[in-house]
Amino acid sequence: MQTFRFNISVLVAMVLLAGFSPAGAEEKGAMKKILVLTFSEGFKHSSLGLCEETLAKMGKESGVFEADCMNLWKLKPEEIDLSFLTGEKLAQYDAVFFYTTTAKDGKDIDLLTPEQREAFLDYIKSGKGAFIGAHAASDTFYKWPEFGEIVGAYFVSHPWGANDAAVTIKVDDKNHPATRMLGDSWTIQDEIYQFKAPYSREKLRVLLSLDTTKTDMNKKNLQYGPTGDYGVAWCHEYGKGRCFFTSLGHREDVWTNPVFQAHLLGGIKWALGLED
């Protein structure tokens, strides 16, 4: 295991040096703009502020994107106001990033008017912008099935808690920009989700999934059983728009982990159409 970690560290350092080069981004054009949304009606993760800080730093150091962080996580549930999220607002960005936008009793659907929801769907489906989601972005808008299609799945529960032993993640697709740096597997300690429909490998390009042969599967109420399919990260297209989702990102030390940052940056680049 020590050899694996050493090799990964060296490899990630190389990736970061190459991938975080502003000069490389300049060759591809101006920096992209990403709208970062962290509103939460339910459980508020301690890593919300760190997420925004990390994204802003990643964007600046890579020269790839500028993160417009709205700091919505600081608001109380009754203070959340998404009236700004209109078609005109979305047109200013190349992608939207949802992180731990946790629902409460399904009432989050009331945060957007039907016109706003239609504008959001058109923004992604038409290819005007991309969707990037992390962790509890899948715990959002349960009464808006089109949003579930964009994310690719809805959250069910997290049998593997944030403070449980590390799990082993299988790299299903080694050729994607979000996984090229990982090798065959990735061992990480984080809160691991299980999902329900519309999750399906027929609809999604699954990039990472739980390695059930190397992870403690002695958990209750497993959605797909002890040998089932527990996706961790995937991508797909919704109409002409690209959608990338990683369920990782609960713990603060995950956000400061250079491997996770490289994984996320690769997914962002793919969603923005900068890499294939």
C-alpha positions in Angstrom: 0.0 0.0 0.0 2.9 2.4 0.7 4.3 1.8 -2.8 0.9 2.5 -4.3 0.6 5.8 -2.4 4.1 6.9 -3.4 3.5 6.1 -7.0 0.1 7.9 -7.0 1.7 10.9 -5.3 4.4 11.2 -8.0 1.9 10.7 -10.8 -0.5 13.2 -9.4 2.3 15.8 -9.0 3.0 15.3 -12.7 -0.6 15.6 -13.6 -1.0 18.8 -11.5 2.1 20.4 -13.1 0.8 19.6 -16.5 -2.9 20.2 -15.9 -2.5 23.4 -13.9 -0.6 25.2 -16.5 -2.1 28.6 -17.4 -0.1 28.6 -20.6 -1.9 25.4 -21.7 -5.3 27.0 -21.0 -4.4 30.1 -23.0 -3.8 28.0 -26.1 -7.4 26.9 -25.9 -8.8 30.3 -25.4 -10.2 32.5 -22.6 -10.9 31.0 -19.1 -14.4 29.4 -18.7 -16.8 30.6 -16.1 -18.5 28.3 -13.7 -21.4 29.3 -11.4 -21.0 27.4 -8.0 -24.2 26.8 -6.0 -24.0 25.4 -2.5 -27.5 26.2 -1.1 -28.7 23.6 1.5 -32.1 23.1 3.0 -31.0 20.0 4.9 -27.7 18.8 6.4 -24.9 21.4 6.0 -21.5 19.8 5.3 -18.5 21.3 7.1 -16.7 21.3 3.8 -19.0 23.8 2.0 -16.7 26.8 2.4 -13.7 24.7 1.6 -15.3 23.5 -1.6 -15.8 27.0 -2.8 -12.2 28.0 -1.8 -10.8 24.9 -3.5 -12.7 25.4 -6.7 -11.6 29.1 -6.9 -8.0 28.1 -6.3 -8.1 25.2 -8.8 -9.6 27.4 -11.4 -7.1 30.2 -11.0 -4.0 28.0 -10.8 -5.1 25.8 -13.7 -6.0 28.8 -15.9 -9.0 26.7 -17.0 -11.9 28.4 -15.3 -13.1 31.1 -13.0 -15.4 30.0 -10.2 -18.2 32.4 -9.3 -19.0 31.2 -5.8 -22.3 32.5 -4.5 -21.7 31.6 -0.8 -25.3 30.3 -0.5 -24.2 27.8 2.1 -24.0 30.6 4.6 -27.8 31.2 4.4 -30.4 29.7 6.6 -33.0 27.5 4.8 -35.6 30.2 5.1 -33.2 32.8 3.6 -32.4 30.8 0.4 -33.4 32.8 -2.7 -32.7 31.4 -6.1 -34.7 34.0 -8.0 -31.5 35.1 -9.7 -31.1 31.7 -11.5 -32.7 32.8 -14.7 -31.9 32.0 -18.4 -30.2 35.4 -18.6 -28.0 34.6 -15.6 -27.1 31.1 -16.8 -26.1 32.6 -20.2 -23.2 34.2 -18.5 -21.6 30.9 -17.6 -20.1 27.9 -19.3 -21.2 25.5 -16.6 -23.0 25.2 -13.2 -21.6 23.4 -10.3 -23.9 21.9 -7.6 -22.4 20.8 -4.3 -24.3 19.4 -1.3 -27.5 21.2 -2.4 -29.4 19.0 0.1 -33.2 18.9 0.0 -35.6 18.9 2.9 -38.9 17.1 2.5 -38.8 17.8 -1.3 -39.7 21.4 -0.7 -36.6 22.6 -2.7 -38.7 22.4 -5.9 -40.4 25.6 -4.7 -37.0 27.4 -4.9 -37.4 27.6 -8.7 -40.4 28.7 -10.7 -41.5 26.6 -13.6 -40.0 29.2 -15.9 -36.6 28.9 -14.1 -36.7 25.1 -14.3 -37.4 25.3 -18.0 -34.6 27.8 -18.6 -32.2 25.5 -16.7 -33.2 22.4 -18.7 -32.8 24.4 -22.0 -29.4 25.6 -20.8 -28.1 22.1 -20.5 -30.0 20.3 -23.2 -29.2 22.9 -25.9 -25.5 22.6 -25.1 -25.2 26.2 -24.0 -23.8 25.0 -20.7 -22.6 22.0 -18.8 -23.6 20.5 -15.4 -21.0 19.4 -12.8 -22.2 17.9 -9.6 -20.5 16.6 -6.4 -21.7 14.6 -3.4 -25.2 15.7 -2.3 -26.0 17.3 -5.6 -27.8 14.0 -6.0 -29.8 14.7 -2.8 -31.7 17.5 -4.5 -34.9 18.3 -6.4 -36.5 14.8 -5.9 -39.8 16.2 -7.3 -38.1 17.4 -10.5 -37.4 14.2 -12.4 -35.6 16.0 -15.2 -33.0 17.2 -12.7 -32.4 13.6 -11.7 -31.8 12.8 -15.3 -29.2 15.5 -15.5 -27.4 14.3 -12.4 -27.8 10.7 -13.4 -29.2 9.3 -10.1 -30.9 10.2 -6.8 -29.3 9.6 -3.4 -30.7 6.8 -1.3 -28.4 6.5 1.7 -24.7 6.3 2.7 -24.0 2.8 4.1 -20.3 3.7 4.3 -20.0 6.7 6.6 -17.5 9.5 6.5 -15.7 8.1 9.5 -15.8 4.4 8.5 -12.7 2.6 7.2 -11.4 3.6 3.8 -13.0 1.9 0.8 -11.5 0.7 -2.4 -12.9 2.2 -5.6 -12.6 0.4 -8.9 -11.6 2.5 -12.0 -14.2 1.4 -14.6 -12.9 3.7 -17.3 -9.2 4.5 -17.3 -9.3 6.7 -20.4 -11.4 9.6 -19.1 -9.7 12.8 -18.0 -11.2 12.4 -14.5 -9.6 8.9 -14.0 -6.4 8.7 -16.1 -4.3 9.5 -13.0 -5.8 6.7 -10.8 -4.6 3.4 -12.2 -6.7 0.3 -11.5 -8.1 1.4 -8.1 -8.2 4.1 -5.6 -8.4 3.7 -1.8 -10.0 6.6 0.0 -11.9 7.4 3.2 -15.1 9.3 2.5 -18.8 9.0 2.8 -20.0 6.6 0.0 -23.5 6.8 -1.4 -25.8 4.3 -2.9 -28.3 5.5 -5.5 -31.7 4.8 -7.0 -33.2 5.5 -10.4 -32.5 6.9 -12.9 -29.1 5.4 -12.1 -28.3 2.9 -14.9 -25.2 1.9 -16.8 -27.3 1.9 -19.9 -27.7 5.6 -19.5 -24.4 6.6 -17.9 -20.7 6.2 -18.6 -19.7 4.9 -15.2 -16.1 6.0 -14.4 -15.7 4.8 -10.8 -17.6 2.3 -8.7 -17.2 0.6 -5.4 -15.0 -2.5 -5.5 -17.2 -4.9 -3.5 -14.5 -7.5 -3.3 -12.1 -5.2 -1.4 -14.6 -3.2 0.7 -16.6 -4.1 3.8 -20.0 -5.0 2.4 -21.4 -6.0 5.8 -23.9 -3.1 5.7 -27.6 -3.0 6.2 -30.2 -2.2 3.5 -27.8 -2.3 0.6 -29.7 -1.2 -2.5 -28.1 -3.7 -4.9 -26.9 -6.3 -2.4 -23.3 -7.2 -1.3 -22.1 -7.8 -4.9 -24.1 -5.1 -6.6 -23.2 -2.0 -8.6 -22.5 1.0 -6.6 -21.4 3.8 -8.9 -19.2 6.5 -7.5 -18.6 8.8 -10.5 -19.9 9.0 -14.0 -20.6 11.2 -17.0 -23.2 11.4 -19.8 -24.9 13.8 -22.1 -28.2 15.4 -21.6 -29.3 16.5 -25.0 -26.2 18.4 -26.3 -25.0 19.2 -22.8 -22.3 17.4 -20.9 -22.9 16.3 -17.3 -20.2 15.1 -14.9 -20.9 13.8 -11.4 -18.7 12.5 -8.6 -20.3 11.4 -5.3 -17.1 12.0 -3.4 -16.5 15.2 -1.4 -18.0 14.8 2.1 -14.8 15.1 4.2 -12.7 18.2 4.3 -9.5 16.2 3.8 -10.9 14.9 0.5 -11.1 18.4 -0.8 -7.5 19.1 0.1 -6.4 15.7 -1.4 -4.4 16.4 -4.7 -5.7 13.1 -6.2 -9.3 14.2 -5.7 -8.5 17.6 -7.0 -7.0 16.1 -10.2 -10.0 13.8 -10.5 -12.4 16.7 -10.2 -10.4 19.0 -12.5 -10.4 16.2 -15.2 -14.2 16.0 -14.9 -14.6 19.7 -15.1 -12.4 19.9 -18.2 -14.4 17.1 -19.9 -17.7 18.8 -19.0 -16.4 22.1 -20.5 -15.5 20.3 -23.7 -11.8 21.0 -23.2 -10.9 17.3 -23.1 -12.4 14.1 -24.5 
